[in-house]
Amino acid sequence: MPLDCGRKPEHPTQMWGKHANSTKTKWASNPCPLAPPSCSETVTLFAAMLSTNRGTVGGFFLAGRSMVWWPIGASLFASNIGSGHFVGLAGTGAAAGIAIGGFEWNALIVVIILGWLFVPIYIKAGVVTMPEYLKKRFGGQRIRIYLSVLSLLLYIFTKISADMFSGAIFINQAVKLNIYLAVVLLLLITALYTVTGGLAAVIYTDTLQTVIMVVGAFILMGYGFNEVGGYESFKEKYMNAIPSIINESIREHEECYTPRPDSFHIFRDPITGDLPWPGLVFGLTILATWYWCTDQVIVQRCLSAKNMSHVKAGCILCGYLKLLPMFLMVFPGMISRILYTDVVACVDPDNCTEYCGTPVGCSNIAYPKIVVDLMPNGLRGLMLSVMLASLMSSLTSIFNSASTLFTMDIYTKVRRAASERELMIAGRVFILVLIGVSIAWIPIVQNAQSGQLFDYIQSVTSYLGPPIAAVFLLGIFCKRVNEPGAFYGLVLGLLIGLARMLTEFGYGTGSCLNPSNCPKIICGVHYLYFALILFGITCVVVLSISLMTKPIEDKHLYRLCWSLRNSTEERVDLEAEDWNEEQNKKDMKIEEPTEEPGCCRKTFNWFCGFEQKTAPELSPEEQAELQKQLTDTSEQPLWRNVVNANAIILLAVAVFFYAFFG
C-alpha cells in the first residue's frame, strides 16, 4: 500500500525522530511519514532502508522509536550472539564441559531486570545514549566522555576484533581463504548496509539472520548427536575423549588432556573450579548487568520500541532465545572433541601448531571442524551463511551503536554547532575508523589468554566492566549519589582493573603445561571473583565520596532515578544541551540547495539518508505532544499483565534449567 505523504500521522513518532525529553527538538522531520506498523513489521532490509527516516538522528540511531517486540527480541539475541560465541562457546565447551553455558542462561534473569527496571528510567529520562543518561543524572562532562571513550575501547578490544577473528577462523577452516582478506571482504559488506540503513536496517536484518542462525545450528546439532548415538552416549564418550598423541613430558600432567570430572555440571567447586559457582552466580551477574542493562548496543534496541509492553516482550523473547546456545554451540563443541579428539583436544605444542597454527591448543576450531568435516556440502554452505550472518549481525549492531556514542557524546564536544548533516557524516566516517583499528588489534586477540577466545573476552570485561555497572546501579537506585562520587569511583575502578589486566597480559596467561609467572596476589584471583571485588570497592568509594560532598537537589533528578521516576514536575537539567538547534536551523537554511540537485547528488543523498527538503518547524504544542509520546512508559493493563506473567514463566524456566544441569 503506498504511503500518503500528505496525511497527518496518527502518532508523532511516525513522523519525527527526537532526542527526547529535551525542550528543544534535535532533528528535522521526514516529508513522508514512516510506514504504519502493520506494514513495517514485515518489510525487508531494503524496505527498512527506504521507509525509515534515516536522515534524522532519531531515525538513523533509534529507528524513529517505532519498532515492535519481535524484531527487538531477535535483534537483542543476534546482537549478542556473534561468531565469537560460535567459536568461543564451542571451544570452551570442548575443553571444559557445559559450565560455560551458564554465561548464556544468566541472561534469562538479567533481561527481566533490563526491561522492568532500567529501560523505564532511560525512556523517562529521554536519552539516546548511556553516557547521555549519566550526564543528565550527575551533570558535568567528564563522566560522559569517560564512559564514551571506555565503551568504544571495549567495543574494539572485546567485540569487533574478537568477532572478526573468530569469523576468520571459520572461513579459514572452511575455504582456506587468507584470514585478513576474508575479514576485509566481510567488513566491506557489513559496513555498506550499516552506513546506508541505520538502526532500522540493522534490526530487520538481525531478525532474518537470527532465523538463519537458529535453523542452521539446530541441523548441525542433530547431525552431531546422531553421530555420537544420543545424549547418554554423548556423555560417556566425552569423558573418554583423550588425545592419543601424548609425549612423556606431558603424560604426568593428566589434568591437561583429560576431560574434567565435573564437565557436566554448571556449578563447580568455589576454590578449585575453573568457573567457581559463586563467581558464576554473583560475579557474572555484575558483568551481565553491565552488558545487558548499560551497554549501548543492547539498550539502543529497547529504546527504539513503540512502548513499554513491546520493550518487555522483546526482552522475554530474547530470554527464551538465550536458552539455545547451550544446545546449539556448547554441545556441538563437545561433540567435536569426541569426533576429532586428536585435533580439537591436542596437547602437544608441535601437533597443535600443525593443526591450528598455535601451540597452546586448538579448541577454538571445534565448531568450524565439525561443520567442515561432518555436514554434507549443501548444509555446509548453510552453516557458512550462519557464521557470516552471526558475524555481520554482531558487527552491524556494534558499528551502529559505536557511531552513536561517538557522534552524540564526543563529536558534539568538538563541534557544538554542527549541523545534522555533519553529524550524520561524522558517524559514518567513524565506522571506517573503527574497522581499521579493530583489524590492527586482531593479532593481539589471537595470542591472548592461551588461545581461549571466550576467556579473553570475559576476563577483559571483568577488569573494566564492574565500575560502570556500579555507577549505573547506584545512580538509578540511590539518589544521594552525586558526580564527584561517581567520577572518582569510576577512575579508581578503572585503575584497579587496568592494573590487573596489564599485569596479566604482561606476564602472559600461560597454559596448563606452562603456567604464567604472574604473582598470585594479582593474577591468582579468578576473574569472576575479581569482578565481585572490583564492584564492591567501586560502590564503597562512590557512596563514601557522595556522602562527604553536596547532594544533588531533587529538581535536577525528576524522572532520572527510581524514587522520582513518576514525578510530573519540570526537571532543571544540570547541564545545557550540547547540540544547538538554532544554529542547526541556520546551517540547514544555508545548506538548502537553491536549485534542483543533479542525479549524482540525489543518489548520494539517498545513499546517506539525507532528505532533500527542509523540515517544517514544530509549534510549541507539537513539541510538547512529541515529548509526551516519546517519554511515555504507560501500558495497557491487559498487555502489562501478559508480559508480567511471561516474565514469571521465564524466571521459572531459568531455575529449572539451572537445577537440572547444576
Disulfide bonds with the S-S distance in Angstrom:
Cys256-Cys512 1.86
Cys346-Cys352 2.13
Cys356-Cys362 2.01
Cys518-Cys523 1.79
